């Protein structure tokens, strides 16, 4: 069975700081990886996804993620965060016909 | 209209009551899912369905049941609600051919008192 670990439970940054959220996965098959964002009081929205090809994938709102197969990682990055990035971020792996989520990272941006 | 609609948005119910959460979609997807979200635990899969005749248990199905009334409708029932079922419940759909990940509903916040 697949699993996802997100080690950062709560990250607090000032505006314009750089962001990196960690995600490690475990799955023996072909990897499909996702990052979702949940703004306060809202449902999950897709930020970006990786299926194959270029391991550096770009998503919406300036986010990107890098798939490093040797490290079983899919970390999320943003060079300069904004107050509006305050949200909860979930990494997920698709395997065995379903999506398995990590426990999430709460990101708080201080103006 | 939203692609995935969940009703109700909020519900408070008493311990021991039966409650149904409903989900309908206009995406035309065969695959539908029910997740619950708890602080610090992320989203955990309760049940999923790949078509009207196919229902599968997820990792936390105890205390829940589902019904796939049509391709577009997938309901989650709590037979006898208990306080630790207080959570945010999300319905989602997917289409493997689209490979876009899941489309989520807006969620139902359920409180069992």
Interface residues (C-beta under 8 A of the other chain):
Chain A: X6 X9 X32 X34 X36 X42 X43 X44 X45 X46 X49 X51 X90 X92 X94 X97 X98 X99 X100 X101 X102 X103 X104
Chain B: X33 X35 X40 X41 X42 X43 X44 X45 X48 X50 X58 X90 X92 X94 X99 X100 X101 X102 X104 X105 X106 X107
